[in-house]
Amino acid sequence: MPFWVYPMTNDALKSMLTNDAPAAPPARDIGFVVEVMKRVELRRLYEGLAWLTLIFTTVTALLFITMPVITPALTGLGQAMWPLVIAIGIAGFSLVGFEQTRRVFNQLGWRF
Amino acid sequence: MSDPLIKRAREGSGDAFSRLVADHQQAVRAFVRRLCALPDDADDLAQEAFVTAWTNLHKLREGVAFKTFVCGIAYRKALNDRKRFNRSGARDTEWSGMQDQSRSSTVDARLTVQAALQTLPIDQRAAISLCVAGDYSHAEAADILGLPLGTIKSHILKGRARLNALLGVPDDQ
């Protein structure tokens, strides 16, 4: 074998493969990391949007199904509660009026 | 999971995951670049593999390295890409053109290595990339490629023989 022919073994094959320039990316590549994280954030955003859309659609569908049943019940309940609302309103006004009157009388020196 | 970075990434920490990407990008990209014809395609595929790893991080088993996990995902993506690639006639022709161009180049040695690798079937190329060009054990390669250990050894033997013949390396085994 002439001297210029280097007898290559499989270690030579390994070194040829490992020294192959296009297959060797840099040890630190911030651009690659940024690109991956950009895709991850985009995926997160799409997943978030998909969840929001799903929740919104489900709630809308539920309301669409249940509102015709619930609305008359709510209206009936509201009408039944009117006397109670009026009574609470009168009681509230009376209490506020009493408290204001008491303060005025206290300032005048008349105590309850 | 013993690796605190993986634990934090599983809990949703983007910072921890970006550190994992920074630590393992070189090994994963080197593996994927040997599988794909073009480096740009390879980097795109490697990025997609990392994103899939992020969403499937809960599937990472105890005792399996993160690098092995991502390489497995990248290999499956490369296989799918190859199937799509083969279905598309136009792209197939383009690829064959590139193959011929690479093979005909005798000036640049790195093109010769790349061209020689591209002539191997994808599973042989993957096995050679992992066990000959990389420092993976046969068992790890079997785990990544989802193939039996015997098949990996056979792929390496056949791949070595073919590469040795193409690159003019005397086979000493």
Interface residues (C-beta under 8 A of the other chain):
Chain A: P7 M8 T9 N10 A12 L13 K14 M16 L17 T18 D20 A21 P22 A23 A24 P25 P26 A27 R28 D29 I30 F32 V33 E35 V36 M37 R39 V40 E41 R43
Chain B: G14 F17 S18 V21 A22 Q25 Q26 R29 A30 R33 R34 P39 D43 A46 Q47 E48 F50 V51 W54 T55 A109 R110 V113 Q114 L117 I128 S129 V132 A133 R160 L163 N164 L167 G168 V169 P170 D171 D172 Q173
